[in-house]
C-alpha cells in the first residue's frame, strides 16, 4: 500500500471538493483548481478525500500517491496559498514590478522584463543594505514553482562568490577558487 496514497486528505472549513467523472475540482477563498484523475477512485466523505486504487498494477501504485499529493496541494493552495521568495545576490542587481511585469537588472547590457501570469501575485522588496527580494504568491503550487524557476534561470547562483538569483534559505555549495 502506498504510504502517501492511503492517508486521507482533510478538507478545512471554507473549502469544497467536487468529483465529477475523472475531474476533481477544489474551491476555496483563494481560488479554484481542477485536476484530471486517471485510473484512481476518488471519494469525498464528510471532511475527507479518500483515494483508492482498483488493482495492484504498477501504474495504479505509481499514480495512487501522486494524485493524493496533487489533491492535497490543491486543498492547501485554495485555503492558505503558496509563497516562494527569491533573493538577488550581486552588485547592481535590482528588481521592480509594475502590475504583473517584473523588471530585473542582472548585470546584462539590458533589463529583463518578464510578464507574470495573472494567478501569481508578485511583490518586490528593496531595502538599503540588503539584497532585493522577489516574492511570488499564488494558490497553484506548480505555477509558483514554474515562475520561480524561470526567474532563477536568468542568473543561477555561481559557486565562487554566490552571485545570482537564489531561493531564500537555499544553501549553496561554495568552491575555494584559486590557491596562491
N, C-alpha and C positions, 0 to 999 in steps of 0.2 A: 504494500500500500504506500502511496506517495505521502510522505510526512506533511508536506505543504498542502497537497490537494485534499487530504481528509479533514483538515481544520476548516470549520465553517467561518464565513465572513460575517462579522457582526455589523448590522446596519444601525448607525447612530440616528437619533431623532432628527427629523427635518430632511431625511434622505429617503427617496423612494426607488425601489428596484423593480423593473418590469421585465419579464421574459416573454417574448412573442416569437415563436418558431425557434430559430437559431440565433436571434439577436437579443442581447442583454442591454437594456437602457437604464442608466442611473441618473437621477435628477436630484439636485441639491441647491443650496443657497448660492453657490458659486458658479453653477452652470449645469450643463447636461452632456453626458458622454455615452456613446454606444459602442458595442464590440460584437463582432460576429463570433459565435462559438461553434466549433466544428467537432462533431462526434463525441461530445461530453454532455451528460444530462445535468441541467441546472434547475434547482427548485428553490423557491422563496418560501421559508417557513417562519412566520411571525417576524422576528427581528434578526433573522439569519439567512444567508445564502449558502446552500449546500450543493457541492458538485460531486457527481458520481460518474465513474467510467463504466461503459457497458461490458467491457471484457478486459482481460489481462494482456491484450495485444501491446506490442512495443509502442506503437503510435498512440494508443489511448493512454498508456502510462506516461509518455512524454508530455502530452497535452493536458493531463489532469492538473498537475502543479502549475503549469504555465497559465491556464485560464483562471485558476484560483487567484494567482498573484495579480493578473491583469484586472480582475474584478475588484480585488482588494484595493489596488491603486486607484481605480475609478471612484470607489466609495470614499477613500481618503481624500482624493482630489476635490470632489464636489463639496465635501464638508469642511476641510481645512485648507487645501491648496498646497502647492509645492513651490519652493523657493530655491534658486541657485544664485550664488554670488561669485563674480569673477573679479580678480584683482589685477590691475595693470602695473607691472613692476618694470620700471625703466625711466631714465631721464627724458623728460619731454613727452611721455605717454599720457594722453588725455582722452577723456570720454565725455560726450554730452548727448542729450537727446532732445528732439523737438517732436512731441507726439510719439509716433511709432517709428521714427527714423533715428537710428543710432549712428553718431558721428565719432569715429575713432581716429586719433592721431597716434600712429605707432612707429614713427621714425622713417616711414617711407616718404617719397617725394610728393605724395598726395594723401589726403584723408580718405579713409574708407567709410562710405555711407551705406548702411545696411537697413533695409526695410524689415521690420519685425512683424510677425503675424499678429492680427488683432486680438487673439485669445491670450497673448502673453503681455503682461504689464511690465514696462521697463522703467527703471529708475537709476539715475547716475548720482553717485555721491563723491564729491571732490572737497576734501579738507586740506588746508595748508599743512605741509609737512608730512602728509600721509599719501599712500598710493590711491589713485582713483579706483572706485568700486562700481561695477555694473551689477544691478540687482534685477533678476528676472523672476516673475511670479505668474503662475497660471494654475488652472485646475487639471491640466493634462500633463502628466509626468513625462511622457515620451516627447511631447513637443518642447517642453522646457529644456530637457536634456539635449535635444537636437539643436536648438537655437544656441545653447551654451557651448556645445561642441563646435558649432560653426564659427562663433566669435573667437573661441580659443584657437581655432585652426589658422587664423590670420597671423598669429605670432606665438608659437608654442614656447614654453619656458626652456631656455638653453641651460645645459648642466654646469657651466663655469661660473657665471655671475648670477644666474637665476632670472635674467631679464625675460620678459614676455608676459603673456596672459595666463594666469593660473587660477584655479578654484580657491576660494578662501578656505584655509585649513589644509590644503594639499601639501604633502611632504614631497619635496623634490630630491632626487639623487644628485648630489653635487660631486664634481670631479676636482682633482687637485690642480690641474693646469701644469704649466712648465715648471720644472725644477732647475734652479741655477747650478 
